[in-house]
Every structure is written in structure tokens, then in C-alpha cells.
Amino acid sequence: MIGAIIGDIVGSRFEFNNHRSKNFELFTKDCHVTDDSIMTLAIAKAIMETERIIKPSLADNYENGYYSLLEEMSVRYMREIGRKYPDCGYGDRFKQWVFCTNPEPYNSFGNGAAMRISPVGFIARTESEACKLSGIVTGVTHNHEEGLKGAEATAVAIFMAWNGCTKSEIRNKINSSYYPLNFTIDGIRDSYQFNETCQETVPQAIAAFLESGSFEDAIRTAISVGGDSDTLAAITGSIAEAYYGVPEFIRKRALTYLDDELRAIYDEWCEFTEVGHSHGNFKMLTKYIGKLSDREYFGDWVYDYENDGSPEHPKQMPFVKYDELVKMFVEEFYQFSQSHPEYKLMNYRSTLEDYGIKSNSGVLQDADVELLDAQCILAMIMCIIRFERFGDGLLLKFLKEGIILKWLRRLKTIDDSDIVST
């Protein structure tokens, strides 16, 4: 949930002073925690306290009172924690709910339903469980169908991102089940206005994530949309965290904005879930390990049998038509390259030379990856992707023979060892 907190803090100074650009300083003295972070932490606390009393089990289908207790705990901790921060930016109706004597749902479809939902996306074990949990913690206030839908769409996107789905899979799910994502951020940036509803915030936040190339880029893209900047960026940040992980320097800086009580809840959540302190630097790429492991088909050669090679009917050279999964991997690898200039991947030849590796397919194929670091592995992947432009089929060969998969597994090993040492 640190992604939501970061989006909230970064967006806090732009909520009523929109910044329609991705060029800005992430953290300044004017940044602060708002109700987005506080309610996210409250939901996390509710989940933790519920599971300390009743440990959920898929076998009993939650017939042990888990859902009713979670509902009770959600009301309790949103009000208990919320009352300690009366001026953090609540909407009028939610503030009344926090401080009233008999809290009841008030048919809201405000975007507060989605801003606080991220703990659900990370704790759920199945997509259906994410949907059910989302409905429980959302319905105590935002029981309008649009409020429930906005929270569920966000929780499902987080769940899918956390569990290795590609952006195409996430986009298709949102398109088919929740909102039409038939727009681009560039296309709406100049006309998008401040809006506090789920239906006019959640799709834009998800699109900002889908168009991003890294966690930081996702936050910057969300801010550039304008509108309800802190909430929009909190929603985007929660999905981006699940997909990319969070750079450690950004996480550490954001946590300085939490007071002792909020920080204690965050630390408790990290210990409870065993996530949050460290993230793989290469998760954006290594999530393809499972997908490539399960695949036998990556693409086919296409031959021109219709033309005879005459000047009137020139033959098209054979080429490989790649599977959509491969296209997505290549696209995301380029996004990773652009978002991580420190690896200098467009100078992959020079990198390989520095490691004493010749940039030809035979040498790359036989390279002992266990002796190589991330810089070199990334350069080898870029080399094969770039060589595809000059020799169709090389990427297909390296995929079929499991070489790309071997390189990705090496990146995962490097990530895992970095996390253990953190």
C-alpha cells in the first residue's frame, strides 16, 4: 500500500493547483499526508486485526464469520483512526460518518472508495476473493453501485499486477468488466476537470498506470492528468507498486511524512504481509518467467507465397509474426530501458565489450549467466531484441531454446539476493 501513500503525498500539493506536466519535484515541504493515506492505513489495520482473530481459509469459504468481523473492523478503525486527523481532507459526508454516533452507508460513489482499497488487492489470494473483500470494506460507506465498482476495479487491477499479469491482461479485464479505456492520457489532459467520483477518476488512474514505464513514471503521469490529484495518484500508485515495486529512495522519503502512529501501522502491515520493505528492481521483467515457462508457442515464420518475385509482384522477405505475449515483453523491455537510464541499455554493445562478451548469437547463447550481473544480463537481452531488426527469427530462437527465460531467472536470482540483504 506504500504506492497509494506515495501517490497521495506527491499529489497533495496539486489537488487544487493542478500541474499538467510530468516535470516536477516529487517531494517538497508543501507535500503532506491526506485522508487517502490515513484511510488506506485504517483498512490495513482492519484486515490485520480481523485476521488475528479469525484466520481465513478457502476451505471454509469464510463461513466462520470472517466477513462480518472485517466489516465491523473496517468501521471501527476508519472511525477510530480517522477521528485523530479531523482536518486531513475528508469530504463532508464521510466526515459526518466518521464523527456520528450511528454510522451507516450513505450511497456514495465518491473516489474515496478506490483510494483506500489497496490493502485488499495485496492480501487477496484469488481474484474473486479480491472482489468480495473489496465489497465488504467499501460497502460500509460507499454502497452505491458505482462506488463499489470503482473500488473493485482498483482491487482487481492491483491483484492482477501483484500476481504477474501483463498490462494487456489488466487492460482487457478492466475494459470487459468495469470501464471502457478508450482514451489516452495525452488525449484527455487538457480537458479533464476536477472530479471526485469513482467513474471519472478510477479509469483515468488505471490508464495512467497502463501508459507508464516505471513506478515513478506512473506517479508523474497520474499527476499530469490534473483533477483530484492526490486521490488519482494514490489509485495509480497502488497499482504501480504491485506491478513495478517501489524504488527504495522514494519509499524512504515518503515514510518521513508519516507521524509515529501512522508509521507504526505501516510497519505492522509490512511485517504482517512480508511485503513493502523491499521490492525487486526487475519485477517488471521477471514476471514473464511464469508466462514464458508455460508457453510452447512464441510466433511463426510468415512466407510470401502469393507473389512471384517479378518487378510487378515483388516477394516480401520472410518474417516472424510474434505472439502478443512476446510483443508485450519487448514493449515493456523498451519501457524499462527508458525508465532506467543508469543501465545504458541503448549502448548495449559497449557494455558487452566491457564484460568481454562478443555481441553475436553464439557467444550470447553459451554465456555462463551465473557469473554475470544484472547490467550484463540486461545488455544481452537488449542485444537480441535489437538484432531482431536485422535478422528475423533470432528472438524466436532464443525464446524457443529457453535462453531468454534463463536470463530472466538470473535477474530474479539477483533481485531475491538483494532483497535478502536489505
C-alpha positions as CSV (number, residue, x, y, z in Angstrom):
1,M,0.0,0.0,0.0
2,I,3.0,2.3,0.1
3,G,2.3,3.1,-3.6
4,A,-1.1,4.7,-2.6
5,I,0.6,6.6,0.2
6,I,3.3,7.9,-2.1
7,G,0.7,9.0,-4.7
8,D,-1.3,10.7,-2.0
9,I,1.7,12.6,-0.6
10,V,3.1,13.6,-4.0
11,G,-0.4,14.7,-5.3
12,S,-1.4,16.6,-2.1
13,R,0.1,19.9,-3.2
14,F,-1.5,19.7,-6.7
15,E,-5.1,18.8,-5.6
16,F,-6.4,22.4,-6.0
17,N,-3.4,23.6,-8.1
18,N,-3.2,21.1,-11.0
19,H,0.1,20.6,-12.7
20,R,-0.4,19.3,-16.3
21,S,3.1,18.1,-16.8
22,K,5.3,15.2,-15.7
23,N,8.1,17.6,-14.9
24,F,8.0,18.5,-11.2
25,E,9.8,17.7,-7.9
26,L,8.2,14.7,-6.3
27,F,8.6,15.7,-2.6
28,T,8.6,19.2,-1.2
29,K,7.8,20.9,2.1
30,D,4.3,21.6,0.8
31,C,3.5,17.8,0.5
32,H,1.6,16.2,3.2
33,V,-0.5,13.1,4.1
34,T,-4.2,13.4,3.4
35,D,-7.3,11.2,4.1
36,D,-6.2,8.9,1.2
37,S,-3.2,7.6,3.2
38,I,-5.0,7.6,6.6
39,M,-7.9,5.6,5.4
40,T,-5.7,3.2,3.4
41,L,-3.8,2.5,6.7
42,A,-7.1,2.2,8.5
43,I,-8.3,-0.6,6.1
44,A,-4.9,-2.3,6.5
45,K,-5.4,-2.2,10.3
46,A,-8.9,-3.6,10.0
47,I,-7.6,-6.5,7.9
48,M,-4.8,-7.3,10.3
49,E,-7.0,-7.2,13.4
50,T,-9.6,-9.4,11.7
51,E,-7.1,-12.0,10.7
52,R,-5.6,-12.1,14.2
53,I,-9.0,-13.2,15.4
54,I,-10.1,-15.3,12.5
55,K,-7.6,-16.7,10.1
56,P,-9.4,-17.0,6.7
57,S,-9.5,-20.4,4.9
58,L,-10.6,-21.0,1.4
59,A,-11.8,-24.4,2.6
60,D,-14.5,-23.0,4.8
61,N,-15.5,-20.3,2.3
62,Y,-15.4,-17.7,5.1
63,E,-18.4,-19.2,6.8
64,N,-16.6,-18.7,10.1
65,G,-17.7,-15.1,10.5
66,Y,-14.6,-13.5,8.8
67,Y,-16.6,-11.2,6.5
68,S,-18.9,-9.9,9.2
69,L,-15.9,-9.3,11.5
70,L,-14.0,-7.5,8.7
71,E,-17.0,-5.2,8.1
72,E,-17.1,-4.4,11.8
73,M,-13.3,-3.8,12.0
74,S,-13.4,-1.6,8.9
75,V,-16.0,0.7,10.5
76,R,-14.1,0.7,13.8
77,Y,-10.7,1.6,12.5
78,M,-11.7,4.1,9.9
79,R,-13.6,5.9,12.6
80,E,-11.0,5.4,15.4
81,I,-8.0,6.4,13.4
82,G,-10.0,8.9,11.3
83,R,-11.1,10.9,14.4
84,K,-7.4,11.6,15.2
85,Y,-7.0,13.5,11.9
86,P,-10.1,15.7,11.6
87,D,-8.6,18.2,9.2
88,C,-6.9,15.8,6.7
89,G,-9.2,16.5,3.8
90,Y,-12.4,14.4,4.4
91,G,-15.4,15.0,2.2
92,D,-18.4,16.4,4.1
93,R,-20.4,13.2,4.1
94,F,-17.5,11.0,5.0
95,K,-16.6,13.3,7.9
96,Q,-20.1,13.1,9.2
97,W,-19.8,9.3,9.0
98,V,-16.5,9.3,11.0
99,F,-17.9,11.5,13.8
100,C,-21.5,10.4,14.0
101,T,-22.9,8.1,16.7
102,N,-24.6,5.6,14.4
103,P,-22.5,5.2,11.2
104,E,-24.5,3.8,8.2
105,P,-23.6,3.6,4.5
106,Y,-24.7,6.7,2.6
107,N,-24.9,5.5,-1.0
108,S,-21.8,7.3,-2.1
109,F,-19.9,6.8,-5.4
110,G,-17.0,9.1,-4.4
111,N,-13.5,8.2,-5.4
112,G,-12.7,7.7,-1.7
113,A,-13.9,4.1,-2.2
114,A,-10.9,3.4,-4.5
115,M,-8.3,5.4,-2.8
116,R,-8.2,3.2,0.3
117,I,-8.7,-0.2,-1.2
118,S,-5.1,-1.2,-1.9
119,P,-4.5,-3.5,1.1
120,V,-7.3,-5.7,-0.3
121,G,-5.5,-6.1,-3.6
122,F,-2.3,-7.3,-1.9
123,I,-3.9,-9.6,0.7
124,A,-6.4,-11.4,-1.5
125,R,-5.5,-14.9,-2.7
126,T,-7.8,-15.1,-5.7
127,E,-9.5,-12.6,-7.9
128,S,-12.9,-13.5,-6.6
129,E,-11.6,-13.0,-3.1
130,A,-10.4,-9.5,-4.0
131,C,-13.8,-8.7,-5.3
132,K,-15.6,-10.0,-2.2
133,L,-13.2,-8.3,0.3
134,S,-13.5,-5.0,-1.7
135,G,-17.2,-5.1,-1.4
136,I,-17.0,-5.7,2.3
137,V,-14.7,-2.8,3.2
138,T,-16.2,-0.4,0.7
139,G,-19.9,-1.1,1.4
140,V,-19.7,0.3,4.9
141,T,-19.7,3.8,3.4
142,H,-19.8,3.7,-0.4
143,N,-22.6,1.3,-1.1
144,H,-23.7,2.9,-4.4
145,E,-23.0,0.5,-7.4
146,E,-20.5,3.0,-8.9
147,G,-18.6,3.3,-5.6
148,L,-18.5,-0.5,-5.3
149,K,-17.4,-0.9,-8.9
150,G,-14.6,1.7,-8.6
151,A,-13.1,0.1,-5.6
152,E,-13.4,-3.4,-7.0
153,A,-11.8,-2.4,-10.3
154,T,-8.9,-1.0,-8.4
155,A,-8.5,-4.0,-6.2
156,V,-8.7,-6.4,-9.1
157,A,-6.1,-4.3,-11.1
158,I,-3.8,-4.5,-8.0
159,F,-4.3,-8.2,-7.5
160,M,-3.6,-8.9,-11.2
161,A,-0.5,-6.7,-11.2
162,W,0.8,-8.3,-8.0
163,N,0.3,-11.8,-9.4
164,G,2.2,-11.3,-12.6
165,C,-0.4,-10.3,-15.2
166,T,0.7,-8.2,-18.1
167,K,-0.7,-4.8,-18.8
168,S,-2.6,-6.2,-21.8
169,E,-4.3,-8.7,-19.4
170,I,-5.1,-5.9,-16.9
171,R,-6.4,-3.6,-19.7
172,N,-8.6,-6.3,-21.1
173,K,-10.1,-7.1,-17.7
174,I,-10.9,-3.5,-16.9
175,N,-12.3,-3.0,-20.4
176,S,-14.5,-6.1,-20.3
177,S,-15.7,-5.9,-16.7
178,Y,-15.5,-2.3,-15.5
179,Y,-14.7,0.7,-17.7
180,P,-14.0,1.4,-21.4
181,L,-10.4,2.5,-21.5
182,N,-10.9,4.1,-25.0
183,F,-8.8,7.2,-24.4
184,T,-5.2,8.2,-23.7
185,I,-3.8,10.5,-21.1
186,D,-2.5,12.9,-23.7
187,G,-5.9,12.9,-25.3
188,I,-7.7,14.0,-22.0
189,R,-5.0,16.0,-20.3
190,D,-6.2,19.5,-21.5
191,S,-9.9,18.9,-20.9
192,Y,-10.0,16.7,-17.8
193,Q,-11.5,18.6,-14.8
194,F,-11.6,18.1,-11.0
195,N,-13.9,15.2,-10.3
196,E,-14.4,13.3,-7.0
197,T,-16.5,10.4,-8.4
198,C,-15.2,6.9,-9.0
199,Q,-16.5,6.7,-12.5
200,E,-14.5,9.8,-13.5
201,T,-11.3,9.1,-11.5
202,V,-10.7,5.3,-11.5
203,P,-10.5,4.8,-15.3
204,Q,-8.1,7.8,-15.6
205,A,-5.9,6.4,-12.8
206,I,-5.8,3.0,-14.3
207,A,-4.9,4.4,-17.7
208,A,-2.1,6.5,-16.2
209,F,-0.6,3.2,-14.8
210,L,-1.1,1.4,-18.1
211,E,0.8,4.1,-20.0
212,S,3.7,4.3,-17.6
213,G,7.1,2.8,-17.8
214,S,8.1,2.7,-14.1
215,F,6.7,3.4,-10.7
216,E,7.9,6.9,-10.7
217,D,6.7,7.5,-14.3
218,A,3.2,6.2,-13.2
219,I,3.0,8.8,-10.4
220,R,4.2,11.6,-12.7
221,T,1.7,10.5,-15.4
222,A,-1.2,10.5,-12.9
223,I,-0.3,14.0,-11.6
224,S,-0.1,15.3,-15.1
225,V,-3.8,14.3,-15.7
226,G,-4.9,17.0,-13.2
227,G,-8.2,16.7,-11.4
228,D,-8.3,15.3,-7.9
229,S,-4.5,14.8,-8.0
230,D,-3.8,13.2,-4.6
231,T,-6.6,10.6,-5.0
232,L,-5.9,9.9,-8.7
233,A,-2.2,9.4,-8.0
234,A,-3.0,7.3,-4.9
235,I,-5.0,4.9,-7.1
236,T,-2.4,4.8,-9.8
237,G,0.4,4.4,-7.3
238,S,-1.3,1.4,-5.6
239,I,-1.4,-0.5,-9.0
240,A,2.1,0.7,-10.0
241,E,3.5,-0.6,-6.7
242,A,2.1,-4.1,-7.4
243,Y,3.4,-4.1,-10.9
244,Y,6.8,-2.5,-10.7
245,G,7.7,-2.4,-7.0
246,V,8.8,0.9,-5.4
247,P,12.3,2.4,-5.6
248,E,13.8,2.4,-2.1
249,F,14.7,6.0,-2.1
250,I,11.1,7.0,-2.9
251,R,9.7,4.7,-0.3
252,K,12.1,6.1,2.4
253,R,11.3,9.7,1.5
254,A,7.6,9.2,1.6
255,L,7.7,7.5,5.0
256,T,9.2,10.7,6.5
257,Y,5.8,12.3,6.0
258,L,4.0,9.8,8.3
259,D,3.7,10.5,12.0
260,D,4.6,7.9,14.6
261,E,1.2,6.3,14.8
262,L,0.7,6.0,11.0
263,R,4.2,4.7,10.6
264,A,3.6,2.1,13.2
265,I,0.6,0.8,11.2
266,Y,2.6,0.8,8.0
267,D,5.5,-1.2,9.7
268,E,3.0,-3.6,11.2
269,W,1.5,-4.2,7.7
270,C,4.9,-4.9,6.2
271,E,5.6,-7.4,8.9
272,F,2.2,-8.9,8.6
273,T,2.3,-9.4,4.8
274,E,6.0,-9.7,4.4
275,V,5.9,-7.2,1.6
276,G,6.7,-3.5,1.5
277,H,10.2,-3.1,2.7
278,S,12.0,-4.3,-0.4
279,H,10.9,-4.8,-4.0
280,G,12.6,-6.5,-6.9
281,N,14.2,-4.0,-9.3
282,F,13.4,-6.2,-12.2
283,K,9.8,-7.3,-11.3
284,M,8.5,-5.6,-14.5
285,L,10.6,-8.1,-16.5
286,T,10.8,-11.2,-14.2
287,K,7.0,-11.6,-14.1
288,Y,7.4,-13.1,-17.6
289,I,9.2,-16.1,-16.2
290,G,6.0,-18.0,-15.4
291,K,4.3,-17.0,-18.6
292,L,7.3,-18.0,-20.8
293,S,7.8,-21.2,-18.9
294,D,4.2,-22.2,-19.7
295,R,4.5,-21.4,-23.4
296,E,5.4,-23.5,-26.3
297,Y,4.2,-21.1,-29.0
298,F,6.0,-17.7,-29.4
299,G,5.4,-17.0,-33.0
300,D,5.6,-18.3,-36.6
301,W,7.5,-17.6,-39.7
302,V,5.4,-15.9,-42.4
303,Y,6.3,-16.6,-46.1
304,D,5.1,-14.8,-49.1
305,Y,3.5,-17.4,-51.4
306,E,1.3,-15.0,-53.3
307,N,3.9,-13.1,-55.2
308,D,6.3,-14.4,-57.8
309,G,9.2,-12.0,-57.3
310,S,8.8,-10.1,-60.5
311,P,9.0,-6.3,-60.6
312,E,5.2,-6.2,-60.8
313,H,4.8,-8.6,-57.9
314,P,7.9,-8.4,-55.6
315,K,8.1,-11.0,-52.9
316,Q,8.1,-9.9,-49.3
317,M,11.0,-11.2,-47.3
318,P,10.1,-13.9,-44.7
319,F,9.4,-12.5,-41.3
320,V,8.3,-13.7,-37.8
321,K,4.8,-12.9,-36.6
322,Y,5.2,-12.9,-32.9
323,D,2.7,-13.8,-30.3
324,E,1.1,-11.0,-28.4
325,L,2.9,-12.0,-25.2
326,V,6.2,-11.6,-26.9
327,K,5.3,-8.2,-28.3
328,M,4.3,-7.1,-24.8
329,F,7.6,-8.3,-23.4
330,V,9.6,-6.4,-26.0
331,E,7.5,-3.3,-25.4
332,E,8.0,-3.5,-21.7
333,F,11.6,-4.1,-22.0
334,Y,12.0,-0.9,-24.0
335,Q,9.9,0.9,-21.3
336,F,12.3,-0.5,-18.7
337,S,15.3,0.7,-20.7
338,Q,13.8,4.2,-21.0
339,S,12.9,4.4,-17.3
340,H,16.3,3.1,-16.1
341,P,19.0,5.1,-18.0
342,E,21.5,4.0,-15.4
343,Y,21.8,0.7,-17.2
344,K,22.7,2.4,-20.5
345,L,20.9,-0.2,-22.5
346,M,21.0,1.6,-25.8
347,N,24.8,1.2,-25.5
348,Y,24.5,-2.5,-25.0
349,R,27.4,-3.2,-27.4
350,S,29.8,-1.2,-25.2
351,T,28.5,-2.9,-22.1
352,L,29.1,-6.3,-23.5
353,E,32.6,-5.3,-24.6
354,D,33.3,-4.2,-21.1
355,Y,32.4,-7.7,-19.9
356,G,34.5,-9.3,-22.6
357,I,31.4,-10.7,-24.4
358,K,31.1,-10.5,-28.2
359,S,27.7,-9.4,-29.4
360,N,27.0,-12.4,-31.6
361,S,24.3,-15.1,-31.1
362,G,26.7,-18.0,-30.5
363,V,28.6,-16.3,-27.7
364,L,25.5,-14.9,-26.1
365,Q,23.8,-18.4,-26.2
366,D,26.8,-20.0,-24.4
367,A,27.4,-17.3,-21.8
368,D,27.6,-18.5,-18.2
369,V,24.8,-16.4,-16.7
370,E,25.5,-17.4,-13.1
371,L,28.7,-15.4,-13.3
372,L,27.1,-12.3,-14.8
373,D,25.5,-9.3,-13.0
374,A,22.2,-7.5,-13.9
375,Q,23.9,-4.9,-16.1
376,C,25.3,-7.6,-18.4
377,I,22.1,-9.7,-18.5
378,L,20.1,-6.7,-19.4
379,A,22.5,-5.8,-22.2
380,M,22.3,-9.3,-23.6
381,I,18.5,-9.2,-23.7
382,M,18.7,-5.8,-25.4
383,C,21.2,-7.2,-27.9
384,I,18.9,-10.0,-29.0
385,I,15.9,-7.7,-29.2
386,R,17.8,-5.1,-31.3
387,F,19.4,-7.8,-33.5
388,E,15.9,-8.9,-34.4
389,R,15.7,-5.8,-36.6
390,F,18.5,-7.1,-38.8
391,G,18.0,-10.9,-38.6
392,D,14.4,-12.0,-38.2
393,G,13.9,-15.0,-36.0
394,L,16.8,-14.6,-33.6
395,L,14.5,-13.6,-30.7
396,L,12.2,-16.5,-31.6
397,K,15.2,-18.9,-31.4
398,F,16.3,-17.6,-28.0
399,L,12.8,-17.9,-26.7
400,K,12.2,-21.4,-28.0
401,E,15.5,-22.6,-26.6
402,G,14.8,-21.1,-23.2
403,I,17.7,-18.7,-23.3
404,I,15.7,-15.6,-22.6
405,L,14.0,-17.5,-19.8
406,K,17.3,-18.4,-18.3
407,W,18.4,-14.8,-18.4
408,L,15.2,-13.7,-16.7
409,R,15.7,-16.3,-14.0
410,R,19.2,-14.9,-13.4
411,L,17.6,-11.4,-12.9
412,K,15.2,-12.9,-10.4
413,T,18.0,-14.5,-8.5
414,I,19.8,-11.2,-8.3
415,D,16.6,-9.5,-7.1
416,D,16.0,-12.1,-4.5
417,S,19.5,-11.9,-3.1
418,D,19.3,-8.1,-3.0
419,I,16.0,-8.3,-1.0
420,V,17.5,-10.8,1.5
421,S,20.5,-8.5,2.1
422,T,18.3,-5.4,2.5
